[in-house]
């Protein structure tokens, strides 16, 4: 199997939508670092059980209803 086979297979996968385009955005390093820190904080809180808090589902639903989540 050579290079031609690889590119032919790749072209077929693209044509049959097995490979999806991923939209890209630009952000500053400061914004990226902020999001990384927030993700780390939220991950630790979830690991500690905050997602079992009685008001957690209401708070998450409120966030989604307000359109604050992409």
C-alpha positions as CSV (number, residue, x, y, z in Angstrom):
1,X,0.0,0.0,0.0
2,X,1.6,3.2,-1.2
3,X,1.1,6.9,-1.1
4,X,-1.5,6.8,-3.9
5,X,-3.6,4.3,-1.9
6,X,-3.4,6.6,1.2
7,X,-4.6,9.7,-0.7
8,X,-7.3,7.8,-2.6
9,X,-8.6,6.4,0.7
10,X,-8.4,9.9,2.3
11,X,-10.3,11.4,-0.6
12,X,-13.0,8.8,-0.3
13,X,-13.4,9.4,3.4
14,X,-13.7,13.1,2.8
15,X,-16.3,12.6,0.1
16,X,-18.3,10.2,2.3
17,X,-18.2,12.6,5.3
18,X,-16.2,10.3,7.5
19,X,-13.9,13.2,8.2
20,X,-15.7,16.3,9.6
21,X,-14.4,19.8,9.5
22,X,-13.8,21.3,12.9
23,X,-14.6,25.0,13.2
24,X,-11.7,27.0,14.6
25,X,-11.7,30.2,16.7
26,X,-9.1,32.7,17.7
27,X,-8.5,33.8,21.3
28,X,-5.7,35.4,23.2
29,X,-3.4,33.4,25.4
30,X,-5.0,35.2,28.4
31,X,-8.5,34.0,27.4
32,X,-7.2,30.5,26.8
33,X,-5.5,30.4,30.2
34,X,-8.7,31.7,31.9
35,X,-10.7,28.9,30.3
36,X,-8.1,26.3,31.3
37,X,-8.2,27.5,34.9
38,X,-12.0,27.5,35.0
39,X,-12.1,24.0,33.5
40,X,-9.7,22.8,36.2
41,X,-11.8,24.4,38.9
42,X,-15.0,22.9,37.6
43,X,-13.4,19.5,37.2
44,X,-12.2,19.4,40.8
45,X,-15.6,20.5,42.0
46,X,-17.4,17.8,40.1
47,X,-14.9,15.2,41.3
48,X,-15.6,16.4,44.9
49,X,-19.3,15.8,44.3
50,X,-20.7,19.2,43.7
51,X,-22.8,17.7,40.9
52,X,-24.7,15.8,43.6
53,X,-25.7,19.0,45.2
54,X,-29.5,19.3,45.3
55,X,-29.6,22.6,43.4
56,X,-27.0,21.6,40.8
57,X,-29.4,20.5,38.1
58,X,-31.5,23.7,38.5
59,X,-28.4,25.8,38.2
60,X,-27.2,24.0,35.1
61,X,-30.7,24.2,33.5
62,X,-30.8,27.9,34.2
63,X,-27.5,28.4,32.4
64,X,-28.7,26.5,29.4
65,X,-32.1,28.3,29.4
66,X,-30.3,31.7,29.4
67,X,-28.3,30.7,26.4
68,X,-25.0,31.0,28.1
69,X,-23.7,27.7,26.8
70,X,-22.7,27.1,23.2
